Amino acid sequence: MPLLTSPLPMDASSRAERLVGGPKAVVLCLVAVPPAVVALASDGWTRALSALICAVGLALVPMSLFSRRVGRFVPTSAGLFLLLTVLTLPFNSVAFVVDMWAAFTMLLVSLPKRAIRAS
């Protein structure tokens, strides 16, 4: 019988595949604040899209710190919201600019890093 057991996997690859608490998670949560303001100030499809972007930043990001499966949805949903923003919102409106930059920032920050091979 082993003396020390750990319920958490201590594998380095499992940590690299998911978001880890730190500056990236804080940035992802803070990026959701401007779309929340746009959602409160608008109506219709603009409100729905901005609220969804806000929900990803304020709900999925903290959940992804604990679950690797949920962490896979953050870049996917950010890319989908970027596409929906470009296709549906009026070009150069305030909601377009705020939602586009929020979704783009979420997408770039949430993408996993490549593993560096030591030669």
C-alpha positions as CSV (number, residue, x, y, z in Angstrom):
1,M,0.0,0.0,0.0
2,P,1.5,3.3,-1.0
3,L,2.1,5.9,1.7
4,L,1.4,9.0,-0.5
5,T,-1.5,9.1,-2.9
6,S,-2.6,12.1,-4.8
7,P,-6.0,12.5,-6.5
8,L,-4.6,15.1,-8.9
9,P,-2.5,14.0,-11.9
10,M,1.0,15.4,-11.6
11,D,1.7,14.9,-15.3
12,A,3.3,17.9,-17.0
13,S,1.3,17.4,-20.2
14,S,-2.1,17.7,-18.4
15,R,-1.1,21.1,-17.1
16,A,0.0,22.3,-20.5
17,E,-3.3,21.3,-22.1
18,R,-5.5,23.4,-19.8
19,L,-5.6,26.9,-18.6
20,V,-3.7,27.5,-15.4
21,G,-4.5,30.2,-12.9
22,G,-2.5,33.3,-13.3
23,P,-2.3,36.4,-15.5
24,K,-4.0,34.6,-18.4
25,A,-7.1,33.7,-16.5
26,V,-7.3,37.3,-15.1
27,V,-7.0,38.8,-18.5
28,L,-9.7,36.5,-19.9
29,C,-12.1,37.5,-17.1
30,L,-11.4,41.2,-17.5
31,V,-11.9,41.1,-21.2
32,A,-15.5,40.1,-20.5
33,V,-16.3,43.5,-18.8
34,P,-16.7,45.7,-22.0
35,P,-19.1,43.3,-23.7
36,A,-21.1,43.3,-20.5
37,V,-21.4,47.1,-20.7
38,V,-22.5,46.8,-24.4
39,A,-25.0,44.2,-23.5
40,L,-26.6,46.4,-20.8
41,A,-26.7,49.4,-23.2
42,S,-28.2,47.7,-26.3
43,D,-31.0,45.5,-27.4
44,G,-31.8,42.7,-29.8
45,W,-29.1,40.5,-31.3
46,T,-26.3,42.9,-30.1
47,R,-27.4,42.3,-26.5
48,A,-27.5,38.5,-27.0
49,L,-24.1,38.3,-28.6
50,S,-22.4,40.6,-26.1
51,A,-24.0,38.7,-23.2
52,L,-22.7,35.4,-24.6
53,I,-19.2,36.8,-24.9
54,C,-19.5,38.0,-21.3
55,A,-20.8,34.6,-20.2
56,V,-17.8,32.9,-21.7
57,G,-15.4,35.2,-20.0
58,L,-17.0,35.1,-16.6
59,A,-18.3,31.5,-16.5
60,L,-16.3,29.2,-18.8
61,V,-12.9,30.6,-17.9
62,P,-13.1,30.0,-14.1
63,M,-14.7,26.6,-14.8
64,S,-11.9,25.7,-17.3
65,L,-9.3,26.2,-14.5
66,F,-10.7,23.0,-12.9
67,S,-11.8,21.0,-15.9
68,R,-9.8,20.2,-19.0
69,R,-13.0,19.4,-21.0
70,V,-14.5,22.8,-20.3
71,G,-11.1,24.4,-21.2
72,R,-11.4,23.2,-24.7
73,F,-14.5,25.2,-25.3
74,V,-13.0,28.6,-24.5
75,P,-11.0,29.0,-27.7
76,T,-13.7,27.4,-29.8
77,S,-16.4,29.6,-28.5
78,A,-14.2,32.7,-28.8
79,G,-13.5,31.9,-32.4
80,L,-17.2,31.3,-33.0
81,F,-18.1,34.6,-31.4
82,L,-15.5,36.4,-33.5
83,L,-17.1,35.0,-36.6
84,L,-20.6,35.9,-35.5
85,T,-19.5,39.4,-34.6
86,V,-18.0,40.0,-38.1
87,L,-21.0,38.4,-39.9
88,T,-23.9,39.9,-38.0
89,L,-23.1,43.3,-36.4
90,P,-23.0,46.6,-38.3
91,F,-19.5,47.4,-39.4
92,N,-17.6,50.0,-37.3
93,S,-20.4,50.3,-34.7
94,V,-19.5,50.4,-31.0
95,A,-20.8,47.0,-30.4
96,F,-18.9,45.6,-33.4
97,V,-15.6,47.0,-32.2
98,V,-16.0,46.0,-28.5
99,D,-17.2,42.5,-29.3
100,M,-14.6,41.9,-32.0
101,W,-11.7,42.9,-29.8
102,A,-13.0,41.0,-26.8
103,A,-13.5,37.8,-28.8
104,F,-10.2,38.2,-30.6
105,T,-8.3,38.7,-27.3
106,M,-10.1,35.7,-25.7
107,L,-9.1,33.6,-28.7
108,L,-5.4,34.6,-28.6
109,V,-5.0,34.4,-24.9
110,S,-6.8,31.0,-24.5
111,L,-4.9,29.2,-27.3
112,P,-2.6,26.5,-25.8
113,K,1.2,27.0,-26.1
114,R,3.3,24.5,-28.1
115,A,5.5,22.3,-26.1
116,I,9.2,23.1,-26.5
117,R,11.4,20.1,-27.1
118,A,14.7,20.1,-25.4
119,S,17.4,18.8,-27.8
